[in-house]
Amino acid sequence: MLTGLWMGWIYLPGFQGLFSPANPIGMLVGVKLSLLAGTAALALHARLRLIPNLTDETLGGLAWHIRGITALAIAFVVVGAFIRLGGLS
C-alpha cells in the first residue's frame, strides 16, 4: 500500500488534481488508488471474517473474494498501462 501512495505522490505531488477530469493522469492515479483501497478492503474482510470461519459451506464466499481480487488485479494492469501511455488523450 505504501508503494501505491508513493506512486501517487510521484505523479501528483501533494495529490493535486487527484480525480480531476481536467488532469487525465490525476484521474487514472485516483482510480488506481481506489483499486488499491478495494483490494485492501477485500483482503481485510477475507482475513478477519471469512478465513477464521471457513468451512465447506462458506467456501463459496472465499471463491467470490478470489474473483474480486482477480478482477481488481486486471483493472490495475489496464489502468497502469494507460498511465504508462500518458493518459487517456
C-alpha positions, 0 to 999 in steps of 0.5 A, a space after each residue: 500500500 505504501 508503494 501505491 501512495 508513493 506512486 501517487 505522490 510521484 505523479 501528483 505531488 501533494 495529490 493535486 488534481 487527484 480525480 480531476 477530469 481536467 488532469 487525465 493522469 490525476 484521474 487514472 492515479 485516483 482510480 488506481 488508488 481506489 483499486 488499491 483501497 478495494 483490494 485492501 478492503 477485500 483482503 481485510 474482510 477475507 482475513 478477519 471474517 471469512 478465513 477464521 470461519 471457513 468451512 465447506 459451506 462458506 467456501 463459496 464466499 472465499 471463491 467470490 473474494 478470489 474473483 474480486 481480487 482477480 478482477 481488481 488485479 486486471 483493472 490495475 494492469 489496464 489502468 497502469 498501462 494507460 498511465 504508462 501511455 500518458 493518459 487517456 488523450 
